[in-house]
């Protein structure tokens, strides 16, 4: 699943708020329930077929850097968040492509 994290999500997001940051807002807008975003992982409620509970993804280095940069008050660009589909066996969330953040 590809989710666009837009300038509007960035402008409305709150620094240091795992449920109200730009990534969480974009995940909610894409229909994922109860997103929780940390710098090293993200999750949402698994409401489809299969076991209930939270579905967790490890963030790749570029996504973690983007989240930390936002939380540190840096200007971050819009990006595409790539979350593996349920049952894919691949549980790493990525941000691609985004420019190098300093």
trRosetta pair geometry for C-beta under 8 A, 3 or more apart (Angstrom, degrees):
i j d omega theta_ij theta_ji phi_ij phi_ji
1 30 7.1 118 163 163 125 140
1 82 7.4 154 80 -156 47 48
1 83 4.8 -19 64 66 100 92
1 84 7.6 29 18 108 78 7
1 85 6.1 119 -28 -80 84 70
2 80 5.4 -13 -167 -175 104 112
2 81 7.2 146 -159 76 50 50
2 82 5.5 -19 -102 -101 72 71
2 83 8.0 176 -83 24 25 69
3 26 5.1 121 153 145 114 109
3 27 6.1 20 -171 -89 169 54
3 29 7.9 128 -160 72 107 92
3 30 4.6 -73 -117 -50 111 155
3 32 8.0 -46 -85 -5 148 125
3 80 7.1 142 70 -163 41 59
3 81 4.4 -22 64 63 98 103
3 82 7.9 -174 22 -76 73 26
3 83 6.6 25 -3 1 115 110
4 26 6.6 -142 89 -150 43 124
4 78 7.0 9 -179 177 86 113
4 80 5.9 -33 -100 -105 58 70
4 81 7.7 -160 -73 19 9 80
5 9 5.1 -107 -163 76 66 146
5 10 6.9 85 155 -53 94 87
5 22 5.2 80 -167 144 112 108
5 23 5.9 -31 -102 -95 136 57
5 26 4.4 -88 -98 -44 68 160
5 78 5.9 -179 96 -155 68 65
5 79 5.1 4 53 58 111 73
5 80 7.3 -170 16 -90 80 18
5 81 5.6 76 -29 -24 108 106
5 95 8.0 -33 20 -128 135 106
6 9 5.0 108 53 5 68 97
6 10 7.1 -126 106 -1 42 88
6 26 7.1 147 9 -98 73 110
6 78 5.2 3 -134 -126 33 125
7 10 5.4 -54 -148 38 36 115
7 11 6.1 36 153 -20 69 106
7 78 5.4 -62 -47 -59 66 114
8 11 5.8 -51 -141 37 30 110
8 12 6.2 16 160 -8 64 112
9 12 6.1 -66 -142 46 26 101
9 13 5.9 40 157 -41 65 108
9 22 4.1 98 136 -154 96 84
9 23 7.7 101 155 -54 133 22
9 25 4.5 173 -143 88 93 122
9 26 4.8 4 -116 -56 161 92
9 29 7.4 -110 -86 2 115 141
9 78 7.9 104 46 -120 104 87
10 13 5.8 -47 -142 18 26 118
10 22 4.6 10 -87 -100 49 145
10 70 7.2 -126 -138 -123 89 122
10 76 6.3 -157 -130 73 129 94
10 78 6.7 -114 -21 -81 129 67
12 22 7.4 119 65 -99 74 72
12 25 6.0 130 91 -126 115 168
13 17 7.6 -173 -179 59 73 108
13 20 6.5 153 -148 141 59 64
13 21 4.7 40 -165 -168 119 40
13 22 3.6 -73 -46 -51 151 67
13 23 7.8 62 -117 8 144 52
13 24 7.6 126 -125 46 103 88
13 25 5.7 -127 -83 -1 87 131
13 70 6.9 -13 108 177 141 135
14 17 3.9 27 90 16 112 137
14 20 4.5 20 29 109 114 112
14 21 6.4 -93 62 -84 58 52
15 21 7.4 63 -110 -111 23 94
15 70 6.5 -163 -109 141 79 76
15 71 5.0 126 -161 -136 85 49
15 72 7.9 -171 -150 -3 126 14
15 73 6.5 -2 -101 -71 155 65
16 21 7.8 149 34 -78 14 110
16 71 5.2 100 -63 -146 64 101
17 20 4.0 -24 124 56 133 96
17 21 5.6 169 74 -50 73 74
17 24 7.7 -100 114 33 84 147
18 21 6.7 -19 -123 -7 18 113
18 24 6.8 109 153 -58 42 144
18 36 5.2 18 150 -162 113 71
18 37 5.3 -175 -158 58 65 58
18 38 5.9 -2 -121 -69 118 66
19 24 5.4 170 -163 -174 28 160
19 34 7.9 -45 -128 -163 110 54
19 35 6.8 142 -134 87 62 69
19 36 6.1 -26 -80 -104 79 63
19 37 7.6 162 -75 20 29 81
20 24 6.0 -59 -57 79 11 136
20 25 6.9 45 -159 -57 46 95
21 24 5.0 92 50 11 71 104
21 25 7.1 -134 95 -6 34 90
21 37 5.3 -102 51 70 126 136
21 67 7.1 48 153 -141 156 90
21 70 6.6 105 -164 116 113 140
21 71 7.5 -35 -117 -72 133 88
22 25 5.6 -56 -146 37 31 113
22 26 6.3 30 157 -18 66 107
22 70 6.4 -120 17 -144 118 159
22 76 7.7 -159 34 79 155 130
23 26 5.8 -56 -149 38 30 110
23 27 6.3 32 152 -21 64 106
23 35 7.4 -147 123 157 78 139
23 37 4.6 122 83 -112 121 158
23 42 6.7 -103 138 -105 133 146
23 67 6.6 -32 -12 -96 142 101
23 81 6.2 113 -139 -80 94 150
24 27 5.6 -52 -145 36 32 113
24 28 6.4 34 155 -19 64 104
24 35 4.3 174 -139 101 74 120
24 36 7.1 32 -107 -96 118 16
24 37 4.8 -127 -53 -4 93 119
25 28 5.8 -54 -150 36 30 111
25 29 6.3 30 152 -19 64 107
26 29 5.6 -53 -145 38 33 113
26 30 6.3 29 154 -17 65 108
26 81 6.4 130 106 14 139 134
27 30 5.8 -61 -150 39 30 109
27 32 4.3 -54 171 58 90 128
27 35 3.8 105 90 -82 140 153
27 37 7.6 169 -1 -57 140 113
27 42 7.4 -170 -66 168 154 134
27 44 6.1 -153 167 -76 132 131
27 81 7.4 -59 -70 90 85 156
27 83 7.8 76 -115 -37 102 152
28 31 7.8 89 178 -37 31 10
28 32 6.5 -87 -83 65 31 73
28 33 7.8 68 -119 -108 70 29
28 35 5.8 -114 -50 10 78 120
32 35 5.5 69 106 -65 114 102
32 44 4.1 -49 170 -146 112 164
32 45 7.8 151 174 44 72 67
32 83 7.9 20 -73 69 151 170
33 44 6.0 117 65 178 49 100
33 45 4.3 -46 93 50 104 114
33 47 5.4 54 24 -23 139 135
34 44 5.7 134 76 -155 71 62
34 45 4.2 65 42 -20 125 106
34 54 7.6 -101 107 -106 124 93
35 42 6.7 -7 -167 -178 93 106
35 43 7.3 159 -149 87 49 45
35 44 4.8 -24 -91 -92 63 96
36 42 6.6 168 87 -157 55 60
36 43 5.0 -6 55 59 100 90
36 44 7.3 175 15 -78 71 45
36 54 7.5 -23 28 -141 125 136
37 42 4.7 -6 -111 -112 66 103
37 67 6.5 -155 158 -126 112 133
38 41 5.4 16 60 56 108 66
38 42 6.8 -173 30 -79 64 53
38 59 7.9 -148 85 -10 68 130
38 67 7.7 83 136 152 25 156
39 59 7.0 -113 158 51 38 153
39 64 5.0 72 169 -151 79 82
39 67 4.8 -175 -114 98 68 125
39 68 5.1 55 -131 -62 131 87
39 71 7.2 -77 -74 8 112 147
40 58 7.0 -33 161 -150 74 72
40 59 5.7 -158 -170 36 24 107
40 64 5.9 28 -93 -111 47 122
41 56 5.8 4 175 -171 130 98
41 57 6.2 161 -158 82 79 48
41 58 5.4 -46 -100 -109 91 42
41 59 5.7 -147 -86 -11 29 87
41 93 7.9 116 -149 23 49 118
42 56 7.6 160 87 -150 35 56
42 57 5.4 -13 62 59 79 100
42 59 6.3 81 -10 -64 91 101
42 83 7.9 -85 85 -104 125 116
42 93 5.6 -13 38 15 116 163
43 54 4.5 29 169 175 131 116
43 55 6.1 165 -153 78 78 45
43 56 4.5 -28 -93 -97 109 62
43 57 6.9 171 -82 16 54 72
44 54 6.9 159 83 -149 19 76
44 55 6.0 -15 61 52 70 94
45 52 7.8 -8 -174 -168 91 76
45 53 7.4 -155 -144 130 65 18
45 54 6.1 -59 -98 -99 45 60
45 55 7.6 64 157 8 10 84
46 50 6.4 -68 161 88 128 107
46 51 6.6 39 97 91 145 65
46 52 6.2 -179 81 -144 93 32
46 53 5.8 9 35 67 112 56
46 54 6.6 134 -8 -153 89 10
46 55 4.4 103 -66 -38 104 104
46 86 7.1 115 -137 -111 105 129
47 52 7.6 36 -104 -127 42 81
48 86 6.1 -154 61 9 140 169
50 86 6.7 -165 17 174 153 132
50 87 7.6 -157 -68 -62 150 99
55 86 6.9 -77 -122 -102 157 94
56 91 6.9 41 99 -178 66 125
57 83 6.2 -112 -55 -138 167 87
57 84 7.0 162 -114 26 122 95
57 91 5.2 -151 -118 178 63 72
57 92 6.3 127 -174 -132 90 13
57 93 4.0 82 132 -29 136 102
58 91 6.2 74 11 119 85 88
58 92 5.2 -34 71 -109 89 71
58 93 7.1 -178 80 20 35 77
59 63 4.2 -127 -166 92 102 118
59 64 4.6 132 113 -58 126 83
59 67 7.1 -40 -157 1 166 138
59 92 7.5 105 -137 -164 9 70
59 93 5.3 -34 -104 69 59 100
59 94 7.9 137 -160 -87 56 35
60 63 5.3 89 55 14 71 103
60 64 7.1 -138 97 -5 33 93
60 92 5.6 67 -56 171 92 112
60 93 6.9 -141 -1 87 81 48
60 94 4.6 17 16 -105 134 78
60 95 7.2 -148 63 18 103 71
61 64 5.7 -58 -145 39 30 111
61 65 6.2 32 157 -22 66 107
62 65 5.7 -52 -146 35 30 113
62 66 6.5 34 153 -22 63 105
62 94 6.6 42 59 -163 112 77
62 95 4.8 -136 116 61 101 97
62 96 7.0 83 87 -72 152 68
62 98 6.1 152 173 46 117 111
63 66 5.6 -51 -148 33 33 114
63 67 6.4 32 155 -17 66 105
63 81 7.2 80 -119 -125 121 85
63 93 5.8 28 -39 112 179 91
63 94 5.9 -151 -35 -148 120 28
63 95 4.0 145 -85 -15 74 104
64 67 5.8 -56 -148 38 31 110
64 68 6.2 27 156 -15 66 108
65 68 5.9 -56 -144 41 29 108
65 69 6.1 33 155 -23 64 108
65 101 5.5 166 145 52 111 123
66 69 5.8 -56 -148 35 27 113
66 70 6.6 27 155 -17 62 105
66 76 5.7 99 -161 -151 80 135
66 79 6.3 -51 -136 4 158 160
66 95 5.2 18 -2 17 150 177
66 98 6.0 27 -83 101 127 172
66 101 6.5 154 -92 -20 55 149
67 70 5.9 -55 -151 35 30 110
67 71 6.3 25 154 -14 65 110
68 71 5.7 -59 -145 42 32 110
68 72 6.0 27 156 -16 67 111
69 72 5.8 -61 -145 41 28 108
69 74 4.2 -64 -179 60 86 130
69 76 5.2 126 103 -79 116 110
69 101 4.7 -69 -75 170 158 151
70 73 8.0 66 175 -51 30 14
70 74 6.8 -82 -75 60 26 78
70 76 4.8 -47 -72 -6 88 144
74 101 6.8 102 124 -169 149 116
76 79 7.7 -53 157 -16 104 115
76 101 6.8 -13 -114 -104 83 134
77 98 6.0 165 67 -150 111 93
77 99 6.0 72 9 24 146 103
79 95 4.8 13 154 -167 145 105
79 96 7.7 97 -175 30 103 15
79 97 7.9 -127 -141 92 91 27
79 98 4.5 -20 -108 -79 124 115
80 95 7.1 141 74 -157 50 55
80 96 6.1 -47 75 74 101 55
80 97 7.6 28 36 17 106 41
81 93 6.5 -4 -174 -178 94 108
81 94 7.6 157 -157 83 49 42
81 95 6.0 -28 -100 -99 60 71
82 93 6.7 164 81 -159 57 57
82 94 4.7 -10 55 61 108 90
82 95 7.5 -176 14 -84 82 21
82 96 6.0 -11 -7 31 127 105
83 93 5.2 -9 -101 -113 70 97
84 88 4.4 -130 176 58 110 139
84 89 7.9 -104 166 60 148 37
84 90 4.3 -177 -107 86 151 90
84 91 6.2 -100 40 -91 140 32
84 92 7.1 72 -24 47 121 50
84 93 7.5 -116 -1 -81 78 58
85 88 4.8 103 63 -40 77 118
95 98 5.2 -6 138 -9 110 129
98 101 7.4 -5 133 -35 116 99
